[in-house]
Amino acid sequence: MNMTLLFTNKTVFKSLCLAIALIVFLTLSANAASIYVSGSNGDIYTVDIASGLATFVTDTPIMSDIALDSNGDLWGLGFHDSSLYQIDTSVASSSSTLVGASGITGANALVFGPDGTLYAAGTSTTFRYLYRLNTSTGGGTNIGSNRAALISPSSGDLEFDDVGNLYLTGDSGSPDSLIRINEETGAATALVGGYGATGYDYLHGLAYVNGVMYGFSGLDIITLDLTSGASTYFKTITTADGSDVPFASVYGAATFPHALKGDLNGDDLVNLADVVKGHQVVAGLNPVVIRDDYAASGTDVNGNQKIGLEEAIYILQENAGIRLKD
C-alpha cells in the first residue's frame, strides 16, 4: 500500500471534516451578523440580528429601500423621487450620490440577484411589474408585459433565499402578503399562504440570513415561514444603550447577495460543494468538476485566477454568512 497516498487522503479527509465542522460552528455564531436598514428619517443603521441592537452608519435623503451588491457597496431608492442612489457607508453624513431616475412609479423594493442583476418593484396598482435597474443610469426596464404580473403592488422589499427563490412583500390590503416571483419572467409564481398570511402591515424590509427570512415592520423584526407565509415576532430594534432609534419605522433592509465569487463549479451557488472542491485543490488534488471558464468567470477571489487558500477561506466565510468586507 502507498503509505504516502494513504496519509494524504487521511489528511484531506480530516481537513474536509474540520472545514464542515467549522461551517456549522460559524453558521451558528453568525446569528450575530448585521443587516443594513434604512430608517424613515433617512438614517442608515446596521442591526445585529441576534440582539436587535442598531449602530448608526450614515445619513442620506430618505430611502424607500436599500440593497447591497457583492462588493459590499450600498445602493438605495429615493423615497421622494424613485431615483437610484449610491450610498457611501464610510462617511457619516451626506453620503448619497444620485445615479439617475428609475422611471418606476413609487419604487420601493430593491435587491441584487446572485448574478449581480439589480431588481426593483414599486407601489403602482396599474403597472405591477418586476424591473431590472441599470446601475450606470438608474433606469428601470420592466420584465415581461403583463401589467399585473406581481399580483399586488410592492409593500416595500424584495429578497432572495439561499436557493435562488425571489420574494416580494405585497401590499394586498391588510395585512401584507409574501409573494414568490420568477425573476426571469417577472411573474408571481406563488402567493405564499394566501393573501395577508404574514399577519403584519408595512413589511418594508426583508433580509435572508443563515436560512431564515427576516421581515421588518415598524421597528419590529419578525421571522417569516416561506411555506405558510406566517410570521413570528423576533426582536424590536433598539440602540446599544437601550434607547429608541431616532426613526419610527424601517423603510428598507439589505444583506449581501448570494455572491458568485467562489462558485467553483459554475452552478451559480456558493455552497458545500465549493467548500469541498476548494479544499481538494488546496490539498493538491485535482477535482473534476471545476468550471472550465474559471479564469475568465470573475469568480476568483483575489484576482490571481487560481484556486488557493484565499478562495477556500472566502467560501467558508460565505457559507457561514460572516464574510468580512475587504
C-alpha positions as CSV (number, residue, x, y, z in Angstrom):
1,M,0.0,0.0,0.0
2,N,1.2,3.5,-0.8
3,M,1.5,5.0,2.7
4,T,2.1,8.5,1.3
5,L,-1.1,8.4,-0.6
6,L,-3.0,6.9,2.4
7,F,-1.6,9.7,4.6
8,T,-2.5,12.4,2.1
9,N,-6.1,11.0,1.8
10,K,-6.5,10.9,5.5
11,T,-5.1,14.4,5.8
12,V,-7.5,15.7,3.1
13,F,-10.4,13.9,4.8
14,K,-9.5,15.4,8.2
15,S,-9.3,18.8,6.5
16,L,-12.7,18.4,5.0
17,C,-14.2,17.3,8.2
18,L,-12.8,20.2,10.1
19,A,-14.0,22.5,7.3
20,I,-17.5,21.2,7.6
21,A,-17.4,21.4,11.4
22,L,-16.2,25.0,11.1
23,I,-19.0,25.9,8.8
24,V,-21.5,24.6,11.3
25,F,-19.9,26.5,14.1
26,L,-19.5,29.7,12.2
27,T,-23.1,29.5,10.9
28,L,-24.4,29.2,14.4
29,S,-22.1,32.0,15.5
30,A,-23.2,34.1,12.6
31,N,-26.5,34.9,14.1
32,A,-24.7,38.0,15.2
33,A,-24.4,39.1,11.6
34,S,-25.5,42.6,10.8
35,I,-28.2,43.8,8.4
36,Y,-28.3,47.3,6.9
37,V,-31.6,49.1,7.4
38,S,-32.8,52.5,6.2
39,G,-34.9,54.5,8.6
40,S,-37.9,56.6,7.9
41,N,-35.8,59.7,8.7
42,G,-33.0,58.9,6.2
43,D,-30.6,57.3,8.7
44,I,-28.7,54.1,7.7
45,Y,-28.0,51.7,10.6
46,T,-26.7,48.2,10.9
47,V,-28.8,45.9,13.1
48,D,-27.3,42.9,14.9
49,I,-29.8,40.2,14.1
50,A,-29.3,38.3,17.3
51,S,-29.7,41.2,19.7
52,G,-31.7,43.7,17.7
53,L,-29.1,46.4,18.6
54,A,-28.7,49.1,16.0
55,T,-25.5,51.0,15.2
56,F,-25.5,54.3,13.2
57,V,-23.7,54.3,9.9
58,T,-24.6,57.4,7.9
59,D,-27.4,59.7,6.9
60,T,-29.0,60.1,3.4
61,P,-32.1,61.5,1.9
62,I,-35.0,59.2,2.9
63,M,-34.6,55.9,1.0
64,S,-37.6,53.7,0.4
65,D,-35.3,50.7,0.2
66,I,-31.6,49.7,0.0
67,A,-29.6,46.9,-1.5
68,L,-26.0,45.5,-1.1
69,D,-24.0,44.4,-4.1
70,S,-21.5,41.6,-3.9
71,N,-18.7,44.1,-3.3
72,G,-20.4,45.4,-0.2
73,D,-21.5,48.7,-1.9
74,L,-24.8,50.0,-0.7
75,W,-27.5,51.4,-3.1
76,G,-30.8,53.0,-2.4
77,L,-34.1,54.1,-4.0
78,G,-35.1,57.7,-3.1
79,F,-38.4,57.9,-1.2
80,H,-39.4,61.2,-2.9
81,D,-38.1,60.7,-6.4
82,S,-37.8,56.9,-7.0
83,S,-34.3,57.5,-8.3
84,L,-31.3,55.2,-7.8
85,Y,-28.6,56.3,-5.4
86,Q,-25.2,55.0,-4.4
87,I,-24.5,55.3,-0.6
88,D,-21.0,55.7,0.8
89,T,-21.0,53.9,4.2
90,S,-17.6,55.2,5.0
91,V,-18.7,58.7,5.8
92,A,-21.2,59.7,8.4
93,S,-23.2,62.4,6.6
94,S,-24.5,63.4,3.2
95,S,-23.3,60.1,1.8
96,S,-25.5,59.5,-1.2
97,T,-24.8,60.1,-4.9
98,L,-27.6,60.3,-7.5
99,V,-27.2,57.7,-10.3
100,G,-30.4,58.5,-12.1
101,A,-34.2,58.3,-12.3
102,S,-35.6,54.7,-12.3
103,G,-38.9,55.6,-14.1
104,I,-40.7,53.3,-11.7
105,T,-43.9,54.6,-10.0
106,G,-43.4,54.6,-6.3
107,A,-40.2,52.5,-6.5
108,N,-39.8,51.0,-3.0
109,A,-38.2,47.5,-3.4
110,L,-34.6,46.7,-4.3
111,V,-32.3,43.7,-4.3
112,F,-29.3,42.4,-6.2
113,G,-29.6,38.9,-7.6
114,P,-26.9,36.2,-7.5
115,D,-25.6,37.2,-10.9
116,G,-25.4,40.9,-10.0
117,T,-28.6,42.0,-11.6
118,L,-30.4,44.8,-9.7
119,Y,-34.1,44.2,-9.4
120,A,-36.8,46.6,-8.3
121,A,-40.6,46.9,-7.8
122,G,-43.0,49.7,-7.0
123,T,-46.3,50.7,-5.5
124,S,-48.3,51.2,-8.7
125,T,-51.6,49.4,-8.8
126,T,-51.6,49.7,-12.6
127,F,-48.1,48.7,-13.5
128,R,-47.3,45.8,-11.2
129,Y,-44.0,44.8,-12.9
130,L,-40.7,43.4,-11.7
131,Y,-37.9,45.7,-13.1
132,R,-34.2,45.4,-13.8
133,L,-32.3,48.6,-13.0
134,N,-29.2,49.8,-14.9
135,T,-26.6,50.6,-12.2
136,S,-24.9,53.1,-14.5
137,T,-28.0,55.2,-15.4
138,G,-30.6,54.2,-12.8
139,G,-33.1,53.4,-15.5
140,G,-35.6,50.6,-15.0
141,T,-36.8,48.1,-17.6
142,N,-39.9,46.0,-16.9
143,I,-39.6,42.2,-17.1
144,G,-42.4,40.8,-19.2
145,S,-45.5,42.6,-20.5
146,N,-48.2,41.6,-18.0
147,R,-49.1,44.7,-16.1
148,A,-50.5,42.6,-13.2
149,A,-47.6,40.1,-13.1
150,L,-46.8,40.7,-9.4
151,I,-50.4,40.1,-8.2
152,S,-50.2,43.1,-5.9
153,P,-48.2,46.3,-5.5
154,S,-45.0,46.2,-3.5
155,S,-45.2,46.8,0.2
156,G,-41.5,47.5,0.4
157,D,-38.9,44.9,-0.3
158,L,-37.5,42.1,-2.5
159,E,-35.2,39.3,-1.2
160,F,-33.6,36.1,-2.5
161,D,-33.3,33.0,-0.3
162,D,-30.3,30.7,-0.4
163,V,-31.6,28.5,-3.2
164,G,-32.3,31.4,-5.6
165,N,-36.1,32.0,-4.9
166,L,-37.1,35.6,-5.1
167,Y,-39.7,37.0,-2.7
168,L,-41.7,40.3,-2.5
169,T,-43.7,41.8,0.3
170,G,-47.0,42.6,-1.3
171,D,-49.4,45.4,-0.3
172,S,-52.5,43.3,-0.9
173,G,-54.6,45.0,1.7
174,S,-54.3,44.5,5.4
175,P,-52.1,42.5,6.4
176,D,-49.3,42.3,3.8
177,S,-48.6,39.2,1.7
178,L,-45.5,37.3,0.8
179,I,-45.2,36.6,-3.0
180,R,-42.7,34.4,-4.7
181,I,-41.5,35.6,-8.2
182,N,-39.8,34.2,-11.2
183,E,-37.1,36.8,-11.9
184,E,-36.7,35.7,-15.5
185,T,-40.4,36.2,-16.5
186,G,-41.3,38.8,-13.9
187,A,-44.4,36.8,-12.9
188,A,-45.6,35.8,-9.5
189,T,-45.4,32.0,-9.0
190,A,-46.9,31.7,-5.6
191,L,-48.9,33.7,-3.1
192,V,-47.3,32.1,0.0
193,G,-50.0,31.0,2.4
194,G,-52.6,33.2,0.7
195,Y,-53.4,36.9,0.9
196,G,-52.4,38.5,4.2
197,A,-50.8,35.4,5.6
198,T,-47.9,37.4,7.2
199,G,-50.3,38.9,9.7
200,Y,-48.3,42.2,9.6
201,D,-48.8,45.5,7.8
202,Y,-46.0,47.7,6.5
203,L,-43.5,44.9,5.8
204,H,-40.9,47.3,4.3
205,G,-37.8,45.2,4.8
206,L,-36.7,41.6,4.1
207,A,-33.3,40.0,4.8
208,Y,-32.4,36.4,4.4
209,V,-29.7,35.3,6.9
210,N,-28.5,31.8,7.8
211,G,-31.5,30.1,6.4
212,V,-34.1,32.4,8.0
213,M,-36.2,35.1,6.2
214,Y,-36.5,38.1,8.5
215,G,-39.0,40.9,7.9
216,F,-39.2,44.4,9.3
217,S,-42.4,46.1,10.2
218,G,-42.1,49.4,12.1
219,L,-39.2,48.7,14.5
220,D,-40.2,45.0,14.9
221,I,-38.1,42.2,13.5
222,I,-40.1,39.1,12.6
223,T,-39.3,35.7,11.0
224,L,-41.3,34.5,8.0
225,D,-42.2,30.9,7.2
226,L,-41.5,30.5,3.4
227,T,-44.1,27.7,3.2
228,S,-47.0,29.2,5.0
229,G,-46.2,32.9,4.9
230,A,-46.9,33.1,8.6
231,S,-44.8,35.4,10.8
232,T,-43.3,35.2,14.3
233,Y,-42.2,38.1,16.4
234,F,-38.5,38.0,17.0
235,K,-37.0,41.3,18.3
236,T,-37.5,45.0,18.5
237,I,-34.7,47.3,17.2
238,T,-33.0,49.3,19.9
239,T,-29.7,51.1,20.4
240,A,-26.8,49.7,22.5
241,D,-27.7,51.9,25.5
242,G,-31.3,50.7,25.3
243,S,-32.8,53.9,23.9
244,D,-35.1,54.1,20.9
245,V,-33.6,54.6,17.5
246,P,-34.4,58.1,16.0
247,F,-36.9,56.8,13.4
248,A,-40.4,55.4,13.6
249,S,-40.0,52.7,11.0
250,V,-37.6,50.7,8.9
251,Y,-38.1,51.6,5.2
252,G,-35.7,49.0,3.8
253,A,-33.2,46.2,4.6
254,A,-30.2,44.8,2.9
255,T,-27.7,41.9,3.2
256,F,-25.0,40.6,0.9
257,P,-26.4,38.9,-2.2
258,H,-25.7,35.3,-2.9
259,A,-22.3,36.1,-4.4
260,L,-20.9,34.4,-7.4
261,K,-17.3,34.7,-6.2
262,G,-16.2,31.3,-5.0
263,D,-18.6,29.5,-7.3
264,L,-16.0,26.9,-8.3
265,N,-18.3,24.5,-10.2
266,G,-20.4,27.1,-12.1
267,D,-23.8,26.3,-10.6
268,D,-24.5,29.9,-9.6
269,L,-24.3,28.9,-5.9
270,V,-21.5,29.1,-3.3
271,N,-22.1,26.1,-1.1
272,L,-20.7,23.0,0.5
273,A,-19.7,21.5,-2.9
274,D,-17.5,24.5,-3.5
275,V,-16.0,24.1,0.0
276,V,-15.1,20.5,-0.8
277,K,-13.6,21.4,-4.2
278,G,-11.6,24.3,-2.7
279,H,-10.1,22.1,-0.1
280,Q,-9.3,19.4,-2.6
281,V,-7.4,21.9,-4.7
282,V,-5.5,23.3,-1.7
283,A,-4.6,19.7,-0.7
284,G,-3.1,19.2,-4.2
285,L,-5.9,17.1,-5.6
286,N,-7.5,17.7,-9.0
287,P,-11.3,17.7,-8.6
288,V,-13.0,17.0,-12.0
289,V,-16.0,19.4,-11.6
290,I,-14.2,22.8,-11.7
291,R,-15.8,25.2,-14.1
292,D,-14.0,25.4,-17.5
293,D,-14.2,29.2,-17.6
294,Y,-12.8,29.7,-14.1
295,A,-10.0,32.2,-15.1
296,A,-12.4,34.4,-17.1
297,S,-15.5,33.9,-15.0
298,G,-14.9,36.6,-12.3
299,T,-15.4,34.1,-9.5
300,D,-11.7,34.2,-8.4
301,V,-11.5,35.9,-5.0
302,N,-8.0,37.6,-5.0
303,G,-7.6,38.2,-8.8
304,N,-4.8,35.8,-9.5
305,Q,-7.2,33.5,-11.4
306,K,-6.0,30.5,-9.3
307,I,-7.8,28.5,-6.7
308,G,-5.9,28.7,-3.4
309,L,-6.2,29.3,0.3
310,E,-7.9,32.7,-0.2
311,E,-10.7,31.0,-2.1
312,A,-11.0,28.3,0.5
313,I,-11.3,30.8,3.3
314,Y,-13.7,33.0,1.3
315,I,-16.0,30.1,0.6
316,L,-16.0,29.0,4.2
317,Q,-16.9,32.6,5.3
318,E,-19.5,32.9,2.6
319,N,-21.2,29.7,3.6
320,A,-21.2,30.8,7.3
321,G,-22.6,34.2,6.3
322,I,-19.8,36.2,8.0
323,R,-17.6,37.2,5.1
324,L,-15.9,40.5,6.0
325,K,-15.9,43.4,3.7
326,D,-12.5,44.0,2.0
